[in-house]
Amino acid sequence: MIQHTMTKRKTLIMAFFGIALGLCIGTVLKNYRTLEIVKRCSLRPTNLKTPHEIIGLDDEDTIQNSQHNLVFVGVMTAKNFIEGRARAVYDTWGKEVPGRIAFFSSEGSFSDELPVVGLKNVDDRYPPQKKSFMMLYYMYEHFIDRFEWFIRADDDVYIEPDKLERFLRSIDSSKPQFIGQAGKGNTEEFGLLSLEFDENFCMGGPGVILSSETLRRVAPHIPTCLKNLYSTHEDVEVGRCVQKFAGIPCTWNYEMQYILRHNSSGRNAYTGKLKRKEIHNAITLHPIKQAPLMYRLHSYIQGLKAEELRQESLQLHRDIKRMAKYLEVPDESTFMLPSMRPASATAQSDNRKRHFEDHNILGISPELNKFVPQSTSDLLDWAFIARSIYSVEGANPKQKIDSAMREGLEDVITEVMENINNYSRQRGRIIEFRELLYGYQRLDALHGQDLILDLLLIYKKYRGKKMTVPVRRHLYVQRAFTGIFIKEFDEDFYNVTQQSLIGSLLHRSMARLSSHFTMPSYLAPTTTDKIVLVLPIAGRLATFERFLLTYESVCIVADQHCDLLVVIFGAPEELGPHIQLLLQLRMRHVYQQINWIQRNAEFSRGVALDIAARSSYIEEQDIILFIDVDMIFQVETLQRVRMNTQKGRQVYLPIVFSQYDPKRREGTGTGTGSTSTQPIIDDESGYFRQFGFGICAIYKSDILDEDINGFDKDITGWGLEDVKFLEKIVRMGTRQRSFLVNTAEVPIGYNEAAEQMRRLTIFRAPDPTLVHIYHDITCDIQLEATQYNMCLGTKANSLGSTRLMEQLFYQNRDNIEFIAEFNRQRQTR
């Protein structure tokens, strides 16, 4: 009985539960439409704003009364790309459009900061045929009478608004126009897109431009076009719809492929060098697959515009100067500087000084005689340019043309050739640049850079009597400086940066250059890893004593968390004085690690450094600083070592300042050096030894990596071990795959994996606190040829500056007579 009652109760409970579930399901089905509306409301649809509010269009703005209603740009995007590509478009060229811009995405899309339109009943599936047609219909429905032109664009295209405006204002928008890069399909699709022989379409990638009349004819028929799709390509179907209902094809103009540019490199497009003709000439550039690339390209385009404005400024200054001459206005007249009108007699006298916007400076026409020297010391030196550059400015008169100089020459030649060929089509000829044979260049700090270039050109005439002729022409160019531009910052910014390097350079004397490189406290490295100074030495007791004094004052007294490890070469009976100096230093600082290793063998710096790196005196996590006994350094030197040496990633090779022979300069001492007086850092006192790699900072764990495995120990005598060590690091870096950052669309996690694979890059920078004190150099003729030549080169570079050598040469009349006789003998041969 009890069991029957419980069974009956369970049946009633299950029946009640079934009825309740059925009512719930019925309610949901009955009110499905209502739930859908609630769901949509929770997604904050864009129809909370009117279409005019979304794009910021005033109701009174029309084509007739506003200059900002030229074009409406509709950018197709997706929900996943709104905060990436779409935002990049809006932050760069989107805000400069001569009209309005909106981003069209799937239903429910929105943004608080971007003008996003969520199209009804449209999703983000690909191909976006419905999205494209509905975007055009939205433009027609809400803005057909508000704009002259309408553009259908993707979120991976870059548009130059200024060029677009000039282009569109040259065309009649009242006529049906369908402008784009014409296409008929690729090789595989040719003939399969249901296009007649005289039909085409405008490729969607680089952008499609429709006049208001074209959109007016096509938009009412968009539902019909959507029901009759013959391919999966939305740009093909838009072109078919325009052809059918507007009666016009896409422009067949051949130049459209250069104006509306599509790069076939795909995801790698515009990831490399931007200084290319296609970027300079195009209105639109496609595709740009990552947002950072859009910002990069925009920055480059803005730089080009800044160059154009500076050139226009120079032209205005020259016009003012020329008109002042015609009007017989004196150079010192205050009317030449209207912004500097004097308010008193004192201001009148001060205004006679040259101002940074002085037309008497900026307004001089380009010529090679702008600067007039007053004495031989004022003469500007010309550098000779061939395959290398020959100049008196560097320690080595013959140098490789660096990337900055090469890029500058390319810019000059490219701009000149573009000006020459500006009217080539009308004249039926073109001139091509082939080769720079040689040239000269000099720099005038007041006026600019002067260039004389000998160019090999090819003259091609393709109209009338055709011909191709090689010609040589001299090119005289002056790249003039513009005025100084001053930008004010608020007080907080100034307080942060007033102790920076630039502030020091502006407020202190250039003669004491080393004082400007004192590292501000906010730039001090955060790592506290120990630095172990490794010093190989043989003999040279006095120099060794000076080094120990420097180490004691900088490392120990200043408490810089350093150890010292000295590798001493020589017979035991010869090392007594060296050991005694080390013992005395250890006794003065009993808690400091001052260690040494004795080697009764012929001196070899490579062997010494390898032994020290593998010794137990250095821990795996320590930074090893390989240093020479002739060096003096400061606390800032150690700060730079800690900041620029990164475990597993970066090796620091500072460019040291090497002193010239002081005995060859008047009024100098013997060059023994002192730690109490900071050496003078200027061009006449020494040079930065860019080709020296002996001073190196690296973690012990990195130097013992199997790909490096310490130093070569088969090198005896002077030099070459640092070059071999550098080659190991370079080889190790080149074997790894390149590390891509924001250059193309890459799989998730690729950058992290690539970063782990990249090991030990090399960082080099001049360090004026790291000074090589001059000493006489003796090159052993028994050295190998490579070592001996390197030794001779270092010895020659340390004699004195190029200017000092020139003075010493010309002071001896016999040298001049010898050269004159030598030249006469060459000419008679």
Steps between C-alpha positions, in 0.01 A plus 500: 500500500775740594692411182191562285450844661863597431469388136187707456673804653796467261261479206326821606835681544622394157170602343517839667861546386405401143213750494729778628768418241241495223365840605855644499573364153168625372560845643844518340365395161207736522715797598805417288470823305481702823811327639686576181416868537619499863819325397567760236438782743757354738761524223465878477419529129628799309146613418499671839662777292373634177710438188601867498607483866711191438721679246475844663310665214304817571151516356573828325817374327444439129708478186411860416600666831785285635850419379505190723232306315708392205517126567351237727728202565339175602750254647400135519627334817400231749444482875841341555676781312326806645758554776790409272491590133195728518644704785832530316316633194307751708809617693705554182343604171137462608490830688646691205243393241346803316156386608387227738590137572308209652586136574242243393489171689258224589178547689555592864843655444568825684777721632500789744779682316475396133214573256386138468182394321359156577313391188169320562486130416868504396769275646880488463518192280729505198457589216326819622262537205195594703703735720638683196160548333326599823773753574439663162126501563555660845704776335222558247222496756654750741765706318429505126435876494772588750816396312635521146697175513472165678787257559478132579820406686642217709654540844843402364536787251686827555364813329689828464223758557678796339565314175148357506349848534706641212403203284127512573471877456637460147208274397134582439299324771166579338569238232496123560854402599626158609871535580742231609764259383331302223510121507358200318619232741830320543633237263310212661171693519516668160182418310332343806352816654211537253642823360447599139804589287441873559412469870734539797488583868687731739729302730381552855833490680650836391161669532203576273374855435140573395353837413170594663328453165632145469384407849162661432448276196624177658378503863126443432591179314726354769237241615484376143878476478515306827253244366702445182859425602716316248828478697635508854689830447318802637696750287410304185132508592507872585661565161233288326226692680647838405544389137140383479316785671734798463613405150872563560798267549793552733754746363730332248774761563836325519634750756246387759729214599752761617248743650299234686787268587467131585815326621503131412732410790199426718562503873861615448397809303648828627700327771838596358647820362237771454707737289359373172346664198166322536452643850593851392261506202196293604175626648412166662727218616377145560531270694625597847422199710600616847413813692860593591588502130223755442649731764849449356391587148305803622804629685707469184238681290483778759878532476473548123241772553729672750778500241267661246398768749863576583576536130204734456625702798840537336339611175303767687816627671671522163205686349505749788873552459466548124210745533687695768783545253263626230333736748842616625422406861824491707603163646495637856148641466254388766239449229696191396408348837140600572477264797796673666385864476691703763308668779790715619842629405657204679296261296599695191867435569444137594305440180805571292634164604414208278180327596425130451236594241724751330418528129858610443604144586209285390419713197832464320460318170674160474866539406837363605629841610249574776773465760792740458805397709698777668820299542650167402382350828140576397524297179246221480641155427359304209461125534555289188236235428572194289453140608623627837502847652829684549482765772730677747229497764555141615796321648506281191503720185349220292170372636208296381200708397264452792129436466399858584727650232392239244133561573551876472667467160220273380241757613675782315542304178142366512350845551713654225409224252130540581524873427688436175238249383203700623395586143656200328168378356433830324853512363517138392821419683621371833833516681599209726762503772758224473800571725668756723855520365641730767410807704595754763315612809550751779292631789445867579348523847318824414361422155493125437667220307668558164527218246676469165414171332616347171214285370482244224156529337317330215307727262210319331289660229193299409309751286607589148852379427562250780841491665677386816817689594716485816587846634697640795382807687625692803241569765541796736267478799461687824282346768421816693422514870169653601428712803518384858170377643438544871253284690399579857427230757318531825686540828465136609661375180785747541565393859530140387729563206711798607785270606491298180779461249347754262463756776862459593613538141304825467617663822863398533810555298567256218869501592423293809295236317563229756315688770178484297486121519454481876215261536187639668376308800175400327700327225713299741473122445276302730715186501752454781689207349865490590756622245829315492776699330740266321843651430777316308849650545867438439751752638408872487514547878439878507191473281376209710534712814293779339230248408479369857459854632216556254338172602529585869342845468221404258407145599593463867469845654183572302363155598403382151478127577799393291777238516843507338671205332849556357674250272878570524749362244870464575759305692432472877805707589373784276155521651596607853419872459164424337403256776610751763265767359210255506577395857513860614162568339355189664632602840342845470166336412489161669136435414547550125563219251838583341632186330771414250617210284868459411612367162864415435464517122518735206232769516176420320195713567265237359638234738478741795137590435397138443667383823336781697153430355521133601647560846315441825550863600204594277145372556254409223282806571789750501574756228853474365659828387815430297719808530852623417758639739515829306134582571364745753129499577233644728190394691288586194700242304382225733143627485505473123642149522213386722239677287621377162600142583201266501522137596425267212421789267763772462876552513637851564801618300565863600677729254785642708663841462866453405745785563737636235869539569507809727867572420401604147272775629628821648445569866428139602670271741671169442184299485554293814144567603346558838180393668466834678449698180230409255646465149380748239258345250514678165612439142852631560563297816398159370242295313238237570650168398208349312704211362619379842313218671734413788288661772197273536230429759322164500345261750707193584208272415493650150872485427509131591205421274583210269468723193767740635705291744739774611794649310734352244816392681721448195566876455829624644622857537311819426142522373254298288344305787223760539415481128474120513276527806276752325469270197372222726225721639400621154487144363287395792252780434470442127417132548182587687171579327406866475278649769182649353314772687194659343618452142226269374225276623669211675365207700427559868807431708742526206670812633548348845654187349722700268620717787614196692699387197683829452817513711782746567471808292784752509453850637762768433507863612771762566589534867697821574560387860702201375834642385805328359804694621763543230815294509769426244421197285769260380394249236699175501599406145473134598123530535277345238422727206141572611603586855795707384286707261239558772775614737641743241153637434436565869842664536437730203154601623639591843761748372262794475192644335477532123512878529813484716667264256413740219656792687817306579532394139464848354732654758787306344587644160685184400173303508333737253799491266507120518132474401544753218798307362311173532205639300733634228661159461159334468393739228818441294459125498 
